[in-house]
Amino acid sequence: MGKIPEIKSHISYVRERQLTTVTFNNSFATLPEVFYTKQSAAPAPNPAWIATNTRLASELGIDPAFLSSDAGLAMVSGQKLPQGADPLAIVYAGHQFGGWSPRLGDGRALLLGEVAGYDIQLKGSGRTPYSRGGDGKSAVGPVIREYIVSEAMHALGVPTTRALAAVTTGESVFRETALPGAILTRVASSHVRVGTFQYFYANNDKKALLTLANYVIDRHYPDARKAENPIQALYAAIITGQAKLIALWLKFGFIHGVMNTDNCQIAGETIDYGPCAFMDDFDPMKVFSSIDQQGRYAWGRQPHMAHWNLARLGEALSPIWGTDEDAAVEGIQTTLEAFGTAFNTHFQNAFAQKLGLNTPNTAFQETTFQTMATQSVDFTLFYSHLRRLGTGDHQSQFTALFNDKAAAESWLEQWHATKSENGVAPDESQALMKAANPIYIPRNHRVENAIQAGTAGDYAPMYRLIEVLQNPFEQQKGADDYEDAPKPTEVVQQTFCGT
């Protein structure tokens, strides 16, 4: 079965020592009941471990031995909760692929409360009033995907929700076929979304909008309270966070797949890893989601869609902006204009670093994208071989990525000339590329392999992949296969939502 990462599963040892249990509080539960429905998780007949993230547990002040104990298993399967946990499902609305859904909410998740200021949520824990006919449960595949990809994103330096634990429930869930049921324990700075504000805006509930805004300000953006217009300052802070986040997605070739307003989190973290994927061959209009038939959330369209989502947030905040309607609209539009400037700055700086430049060169970056697209170059390998030119046989490996060797050589000549014009020293250029260009990402075919194996009860591929992805920027012995692009028979064309 292989080594289990971060797991201390020696229960006999755990029982010999005094365990430090977890104490929750749930600040969201102090809000009026219009914001949520309180309920317990569905029964899990025979919960069993998939993985525990003891490193994250330690960061949260949770005793890793407790997490890996029988009591920890009972907690993360929702069967017996520690002191202070107050499970609830949050209501929200959202635009899904541009279409309005007036009532969504946590249809298969329960917020237990907070530990060390972070939300702890169970995903796949059963039906809630917001399940809309679904069973509220999760199959093991989506749980494995989110565990792997969210932890990989964290290692890459991308703001993200995290995975504290994953367990099977001991029962089957039914999708196209019967599959093992599972629950993910998700950690996030917040589970408030743009869609949370939209729900109360659509219901003309100004009082709830103001209550929610004050909650978000007090918990996540306290500096906004000092501003002349705290609502505008809150909006500006959320815009700034989203601009940075989307630039990082593009930097690493990540495609979210479902950038609906209910999946746009107000704390600036990546949330809801459904039909997400990382690009192999570069294509600005690449889409993996089986749902996204029109390419709405393609790699290159993600900044535009983030801007669209943020415009919807501005609409939702307009009743509590604090001025008359015309002035509010003008203030929202002016504040939103900052997104483009902030995103472009983050984006240009990120790709300058990926090319080993200390200042952006927009024209050369466009040339690079055009060359990569026309030559069907693997996105990650292009930059990871570039950072290692001059060592091993990475020169030949780099040119082999291109359909036409002459195109590779021509681009390299332009690159060297651009670096010379940039005035960047060789050591500085190398350091910039090493910090910006990972060698390992959660390749889609590797994730799918882990899912297929895990569905059959073998978690070894998952454990090994997580182990490699914990150090994405460092060359690792025995990990060459995890760097490789997929073979033609391994290419993943579509990913699917977990519901």
C-alpha positions in Angstrom: 0.0 0.0 0.0 3.0 2.3 0.3 3.8 5.0 2.9 0.9 7.0 4.2 1.9 10.7 4.2 1.3 12.7 7.4 -0.6 9.8 9.0 0.1 8.4 12.5 -2.1 5.4 12.5 -0.6 3.4 15.3 -3.7 3.6 17.4 -2.4 1.3 20.1 0.4 3.8 20.7 -2.1 6.7 20.6 -4.2 5.2 23.4 -1.3 5.0 25.7 -0.9 8.7 26.0 -3.1 11.6 27.1 -4.8 13.0 24.0 -5.4 16.8 23.6 -8.9 17.1 22.1 -10.0 19.9 19.9 -12.1 22.9 21.1 -14.2 24.7 18.5 -16.0 27.9 18.4 -18.4 28.9 15.6 -18.6 32.6 15.0 -20.9 32.1 12.0 -23.4 30.5 14.3 -23.7 33.8 16.2 -25.3 35.3 13.2 -29.1 35.3 12.8 -30.6 31.9 11.6 -31.5 33.3 8.2 -27.8 32.7 7.3 -27.8 28.9 7.9 -29.5 25.8 9.0 -28.1 23.8 12.0 -28.0 20.0 11.7 -25.8 17.0 12.2 -23.9 14.9 9.7 -25.5 11.8 8.3 -24.5 8.4 9.9 -21.2 6.9 8.6 -21.6 3.2 9.2 -18.0 2.2 9.2 -15.6 5.1 8.8 -12.0 4.4 7.9 -8.9 6.5 7.1 -7.8 7.6 3.7 -5.3 10.2 4.9 -4.7 12.7 7.7 -2.6 15.9 7.4 -0.8 16.0 10.7 1.4 18.8 9.6 -1.6 21.0 9.1 -3.1 19.8 12.3 0.0 21.0 14.2 -0.3 24.4 12.5 -3.8 24.6 13.8 -2.8 23.6 17.3 -4.6 20.2 16.9 -2.8 17.3 18.5 -1.8 15.1 15.6 -2.2 12.0 17.8 -5.8 13.0 18.6 -6.5 13.6 14.9 -5.2 10.1 14.0 -7.1 8.4 16.9 -10.5 6.8 17.1 -11.8 10.0 18.5 -10.3 12.0 15.6 -11.9 9.5 13.2 -15.3 10.1 14.8 -14.8 13.8 14.5 -13.9 14.0 10.8 -16.6 11.5 9.9 -19.1 13.7 11.7 -20.1 11.1 14.2 -19.0 12.6 17.5 -18.0 16.2 17.6 -15.7 17.9 20.2 -16.7 20.7 22.5 -17.8 23.9 20.8 -18.5 22.4 17.4 -21.9 23.6 16.1 -22.5 22.1 12.7 -24.5 24.1 10.2 -25.0 24.5 6.5 -24.7 28.0 5.0 -27.2 29.4 2.6 -26.1 31.3 -0.5 -27.1 31.9 -4.1 -25.0 32.3 -7.3 -24.6 32.7 -11.0 -23.7 29.3 -12.4 -22.2 29.5 -15.9 -24.0 32.9 -16.1 -27.4 31.6 -15.1 -29.0 32.8 -11.9 -29.7 30.2 -9.1 -31.6 32.0 -6.3 -31.0 29.4 -3.6 -27.9 27.2 -3.5 -26.1 26.8 -0.2 -24.0 24.0 1.4 -25.8 21.0 -0.2 -23.3 18.5 1.0 -21.2 20.2 3.6 -21.4 21.3 7.2 -19.3 24.0 8.9 -18.3 22.6 12.3 -16.8 25.8 13.5 -13.4 27.4 13.9 -10.1 26.3 15.2 -7.2 28.8 15.5 -9.3 31.2 13.4 -9.8 28.8 10.5 -13.1 27.2 9.4 -13.3 23.5 9.7 -15.9 22.0 7.3 -17.0 18.4 6.4 -17.7 17.9 2.7 -19.8 14.9 1.8 -21.5 14.6 5.1 -25.1 14.2 3.9 -28.2 16.0 2.8 -29.0 19.5 4.0 -32.0 21.8 3.1 -29.9 23.1 0.2 -29.2 19.7 -1.5 -31.8 20.3 -4.2 -32.6 16.6 -4.6 -29.1 15.3 -4.2 -27.9 12.9 -1.5 -25.4 15.4 0.0 -22.7 12.8 0.0 -19.4 12.4 -1.8 -17.8 9.6 -3.6 -14.1 8.8 -2.8 -12.9 10.3 -6.2 -13.7 13.9 -5.6 -12.4 13.7 -2.1 -9.0 12.4 -3.4 -8.9 15.0 -6.1 -9.5 17.9 -3.7 -7.0 16.5 -1.1 -4.3 16.2 -3.7 -4.8 19.4 -5.6 -5.5 21.7 -2.7 -2.4 20.6 -0.9 -0.4 20.9 -4.1 -1.7 24.5 -4.5 -0.6 25.3 -1.0 2.9 24.0 -1.7 3.0 26.2 -4.9 2.2 29.2 -2.8 -1.3 29.7 -4.1 -3.9 30.9 -1.5 -6.2 27.9 -1.1 -8.5 25.9 1.2 -6.7 22.9 2.6 -7.3 19.3 3.4 -7.1 18.2 7.0 -8.3 14.6 6.6 -10.1 12.3 4.3 -12.1 9.2 5.3 -14.4 6.6 3.8 -17.8 6.3 5.3 -18.4 2.5 4.9 -21.3 3.0 2.6 -21.8 3.3 -1.1 -23.0 6.4 -3.0 -24.7 6.1 -6.3 -23.7 8.2 -9.4 -23.4 6.4 -12.7 -22.6 3.3 -10.6 -22.1 2.5 -6.9 -18.9 4.1 -5.5 -17.4 4.2 -2.0 -18.6 7.1 0.0 -16.1 9.5 1.6 -15.8 12.8 3.5 -13.2 15.5 3.2 -12.4 17.7 6.2 -11.7 21.1 4.6 -9.9 24.0 6.3 -10.5 27.6 5.0 -10.1 31.2 6.2 -13.7 31.6 5.3 -16.7 29.9 3.6 -18.4 33.2 2.8 -18.7 33.6 -1.0 -19.9 36.3 -3.4 -23.0 34.2 -3.7 -23.6 34.6 0.1 -24.0 38.3 -0.5 -26.1 37.8 -3.6 -28.6 35.7 -1.7 -29.5 38.5 0.6 -29.3 41.1 -2.2 -31.8 39.1 -4.3 -34.1 38.8 -1.2 -34.0 42.6 -0.6 -32.7 41.9 2.9 -30.6 45.0 3.6 -30.3 44.2 7.3 -28.8 40.8 6.5 -26.4 42.3 3.9 -25.1 44.8 6.5 -24.8 42.1 9.1 -22.8 39.9 6.7 -20.6 42.7 5.6 -19.8 43.6 9.2 -19.0 40.0 10.0 -16.6 39.7 7.1 -15.0 43.0 8.0 -14.5 42.2 11.6 -13.2 38.7 10.9 -11.2 39.1 7.7 -10.6 42.8 6.9 -10.5 44.8 10.2 -8.6 47.6 8.6 -11.6 48.4 6.5 -13.4 49.5 9.6 -11.0 52.5 9.8 -11.9 53.7 6.3 -14.3 56.6 5.6 -16.6 54.0 3.8 -15.9 50.6 5.3 -18.1 48.8 2.7 -16.0 50.3 -0.2 -12.8 49.4 1.7 -14.1 45.8 2.1 -14.9 45.6 -1.6 -11.5 47.0 -2.6 -9.7 44.4 -0.4 -11.7 41.5 -1.9 -10.9 42.8 -5.4 -7.2 43.0 -4.5 -7.1 39.4 -3.2 -8.9 38.1 -6.3 -6.5 39.8 -8.7 -3.5 38.2 -7.0 -5.2 34.8 -6.8 -6.2 34.6 -10.5 -2.7 35.7 -11.6 -1.3 32.8 -9.6 -3.7 30.4 -11.2 -2.5 31.5 -14.7 1.1 31.4 -13.5 0.9 27.6 -12.9 -1.4 26.7 -15.7 -4.4 26.0 -13.3 -7.9 26.0 -14.6 -10.6 26.1 -11.9 -13.4 24.9 -14.2 -16.4 26.3 -12.2 -15.7 30.0 -11.5 -19.4 30.6 -10.5 -20.1 33.3 -8.0 -20.8 30.7 -5.4 -17.3 29.5 -5.9 -15.7 32.9 -5.5 -14.6 33.2 -1.9 -14.3 36.6 -0.2 -11.0 35.8 1.6 -9.1 35.4 -1.7 -8.5 31.6 -1.5 -9.1 28.9 -4.1 -12.2 27.0 -3.1 -14.2 24.1 -4.5 -12.0 21.8 -6.5 -14.5 20.1 -8.7 -13.7 19.8 -12.4 -10.3 21.5 -12.0 -7.1 20.7 -13.9 -3.6 21.9 -14.9 -2.8 22.4 -18.5 -0.5 20.1 -20.3 0.0 21.5 -23.9 -0.4 25.3 -23.8 -3.7 26.6 -25.1 -5.1 29.9 -23.8 -8.7 28.6 -24.4 -8.1 25.2 -22.7 -11.1 23.8 -20.8 -11.4 20.6 -18.9 -14.8 20.8 -17.2 -17.3 18.5 -18.8 -19.9 21.2 -17.9 -18.2 24.1 -19.6 -19.2 23.5 -23.2 -18.8 27.2 -24.2 -15.3 27.7 -22.7 -16.6 30.3 -20.3 -14.0 29.4 -17.7 -11.0 28.6 -20.0 -7.5 29.3 -18.8 -7.2 32.7 -20.5 -10.7 33.8 -19.6 -10.4 33.4 -15.9 -9.4 37.0 -15.2 -12.4 38.3 -17.2 -14.7 36.0 -15.3 -13.2 37.0 -11.9 -14.0 40.6 -12.9 -17.5 39.6 -13.8 -18.0 37.9 -10.5 -16.7 40.9 -8.6 -19.1 43.1 -10.5 -21.9 40.9 -9.2 -20.5 41.4 -5.7 -20.5 45.2 -6.2 -24.2 45.0 -7.1 -24.9 43.0 -4.0 -23.1 45.6 -1.8 -24.9 48.6 -3.4 -27.8 48.8 -1.0 -25.4 49.2 2.0 -22.8 51.4 0.2 -24.0 54.3 2.3 -24.7 56.9 -0.3 -27.5 57.5 -2.8 -28.0 55.0 -5.7 -26.1 57.0 -8.4 -23.1 57.7 -6.1 -23.0 54.0 -5.1 -23.0 52.9 -8.7 -20.2 55.3 -9.5 -18.2 54.3 -6.4 -18.6 50.6 -7.2 -17.5 51.1 -10.8 -14.5 53.1 -9.8 -13.4 50.6 -7.2 -13.8 47.7 -9.6 -11.5 49.4 -12.1 -8.6 48.6 -9.8 -9.0 44.9 -10.6 -7.6 45.2 -14.1 -4.6 47.2 -12.9 -3.8 44.9 -10.0 -4.3 41.7 -12.0 -2.1 42.9 -14.9 0.7 43.9 -12.5 0.6 40.5 -10.8 0.4 38.7 -14.1 3.2 40.5 -15.9 5.5 40.2 -12.9 4.8 36.5 -12.5 5.6 35.7 -16.1 8.6 37.9 -16.1 9.9 35.8 -13.2 9.1 32.6 -15.1 11.3 33.9 -18.0 14.1 34.9 -15.6 13.5 38.7 -16.2 13.6 41.3 -13.4 11.1 43.5 -15.2 8.2 42.6 -17.5 8.5 42.6 -21.3 5.0 42.5 -22.6 5.9 42.1 -26.3 8.2 39.2 -25.7 5.7 37.5 -23.3 3.1 37.6 -26.1 5.6 36.2 -28.5 6.3 33.4 -26.0 2.6 32.6 -25.6 2.1 32.5 -29.4 5.1 30.2 -29.9 3.9 27.9 -27.1 0.4 27.7 -28.6 1.4 27.1 -32.2 4.0 24.6 -31.2 1.8 22.7 -28.7 4.4 23.0 -26.0 3.8 21.5 -22.6 3.2 24.5 -20.2 5.0 23.2 -17.1 7.9 21.5 -18.9 8.6 24.6 -21.0 9.4 26.6 -17.9 10.9 23.8 -15.8 13.4 22.9 -18.6 14.1 26.6 -19.2 15.2 27.1 -15.5 17.6 24.1 -15.9 19.2 24.9 -19.2 22.9 24.3 -19.0 22.5 21.2 -16.7 22.1 17.7 -17.9 20.4 17.3 -21.3 17.7 20.0 -20.6 18.7 21.9 -23.8 17.7 19.0 -25.9 14.7 18.2 -23.8 13.5 21.8 -24.1 13.8 21.8 -27.9 12.1 18.4 -28.1 8.9 20.1 -26.6 8.4 21.9 -29.9 6.9 20.5 -33.1 9.6 22.3 -35.0 13.2 22.4 -33.6 13.9 25.6 -35.6 11.1 27.4 -33.8 12.7 26.4 -30.5 16.1 27.6 -31.5 14.6 30.9 -32.8 12.7 31.5 -29.5 15.9 30.7 -27.5 17.8 33.4 -29.5 15.1 35.9 -28.7 15.1 34.9 -25.1 18.8 35.4 -24.7 18.6 38.8 -26.4 15.7 39.8 -24.2 17.6 38.9 -21.0 20.6 40.9 -22.3 18.4 43.9 -22.9 16.8 43.4 -19.5 20.2 43.6 -17.8 19.4 40.8 -15.5 22.5 39.0 -14.1 22.7 35.2 -14.8 22.5 34.3 -11.1 19.5 36.5 -10.5 17.8 35.2 -13.6 18.3 31.6 -12.5 17.0 32.4 -9.0 13.9 34.1 -10.4 13.1 31.0 -12.6 13.8 28.5 -9.8 11.3 30.2 -7.5 8.6 30.6 -10.2 8.8 27.4 -12.2 7.8 24.2 -10.5 9.1 20.9 -11.7 6.1 19.0 -10.3 2.4 19.8 -10.6 -0.6 17.5 -9.9 -0.6 16.2 -13.5 -4.1 15.3 -14.5 -3.3 11.7 -15.4 -1.5 11.2 -12.1 -4.5 12.5 -10.2 -6.8 10.3 -12.2 -4.6 7.3 -11.5 -4.8 8.1 -7.8 -8.6 8.3 -8.0 -9.0 5.1 -9.9 -6.7 3.3 -7.4 -8.3 4.9 -4.4 -11.8 3.9 -5.6 -10.5 0.3 -5.6 -9.1 0.8 -2.1 -5.4 1.3 -3.0 -4.2 4.7 -1.7 -0.5 4.2 -2.5 -0.6 6.3 -5.7 -2.3 9.1 -3.8 0.3 9.0 -1.0 3.3 9.0 -3.4 1.8 11.9 -5.4 1.2 14.0 -2.3 4.7 13.3 -1.1 6.3 14.5 -4.4 4.0 17.6 -4.6 5.1 18.8 -1.1 8.3 20.1 -2.7 7.3 21.1 -6.2 10.3 23.4 -7.0 13.0 20.9 -6.0 14.4 18.1 -8.2 13.7 14.8 -6.4 15.4 11.5 -6.8 13.2 8.8 -8.2 10.5 11.2 -9.2 11.1 11.6 -12.9 7.8 10.0 -13.8 6.0 12.7 -11.9 7.6 15.4 -14.0 6.7 13.8 -17.3 3.8 14.9 -19.5 1.2 12.2 -20.2 1.5 9.7 -23.0 -1.1 10.1 -25.7 -3.2 7.3 -24.1 -3.0 9.0 -20.7 -4.2 12.5 -21.7 -7.2 13.6 -19.6 -9.6 15.5 -21.8 -12.4 16.1 -19.3 -12.9 16.4 -15.6 -16.2 16.1 -13.8 -18.0 17.7 -10.8 -18.3 15.5 -7.7 -22.1 15.8 -7.5 
